[in-house]
């Protein structure tokens, strides 16, 4: 049976002392055209990429439509449907208030962290695209202007023989020489054949030697032609992470990512402070309140928020502002379609401490087909000057790659 999430009863949403609707706040006066408009609908369509991307569209009574994207995962479309009544009738230009309004309304359903924040992020991205179109400015202008005309992209690399150091080095050279990237990332949480127990997070000496061999092979092959990061996917114990990071200090490691699980900040801080190998963390933290703790405790050398997961474009900007006070650069984690990838690039253009934006779909030959514009060229994203995100969905491509049983957006 199909559920109607728009009518779902929730006392927390119906009664809150911090009601932030336009009517309650006294922010519902008419505005001069074209700024006098209202949200009429929000829709989602899930695309079956190398991740199940949730694309989001916000519709208005002026006919202007904004497109965004939420981080992938089950339950996100349902949560967005749940939140629709809280924003229908609102002016979409009030992005910051609407974000806080949704956080407050969904406070009983997990808006501190997790998938609820992800769902809010998807709406927030669409609001930036929509507001830019209404005001006739690119999204980066809504964030304070730009520091750069293009944003560097780092390519998350894979090979069928992911545990073979030479195979990784071969792929690194191919991606640099043939695809034009000068920034790469490889996985280190790959099997060495020496594991005794997959659950205890401990690395035996041979396992560490195997990971060092991968790092040595890749960094020696590309040398100064590319920066190379290595991802551990929050796999190892604190002690093992410290030993691994120590062994990598003599190599040109751009950063070592997520060496320990994200829950215990004290362990993360101890690992980071134990080594000169740069440590990047952040994709598993939500909103600036959580990312801030990483930065203020100096538990990271590089902070890596995932924009359509952490809270959206303005929230990522807030994370970058906190990081900038501690002279910490931002390397945005990104496993998204072209929509959120471009949103990340707009933020990367607008903050001083942008390092790079991840690209995780170079093996997916139709990734770029989802939009009409070119996104990545020679390892960089040129920031569009068109209003909003500067992208146009190719609806035929979206329809061709939808998750089974999914429904396409209504026409704009």
Secondary structure, 3 states (H helix, E strand, C coil): CCCCHHHCCCHHHHCCCCCCCHHHHCCCCCCCCCCCCCEEEEEEEEEECCCEEEEEEEEECCCCEEEEEECCCCCHHHHHHHHHHHHCCCCCCCHHHHHHHHHHHCHHHCCCCCHHHHHHHHHHHHHHHHHHHHHCCEHHHHCCCCCCCEEEEEEECCCCCCCCHHHHHHHHHHHHHCCCCCEEEEECCCCCCCCCCCCCCCCCHHHHHHHHHHHHHHHHHHHHHCEEEEECCCCECHHHHHHHHHHCCCCCCCCEECCECCCCHHHHHHHHHCCCCCEEECCCCCHHHHHHHHHHCCCCCEECCEHHHHCCHHHHHHHHHHHHHCCCEEEEECCCCHHHHHHHHHHHHHCCCEEEEEECCCCCCCHHHHECCCCEECCEEECCCCCECCCCECHHHHHHCECCCCCCCCCC
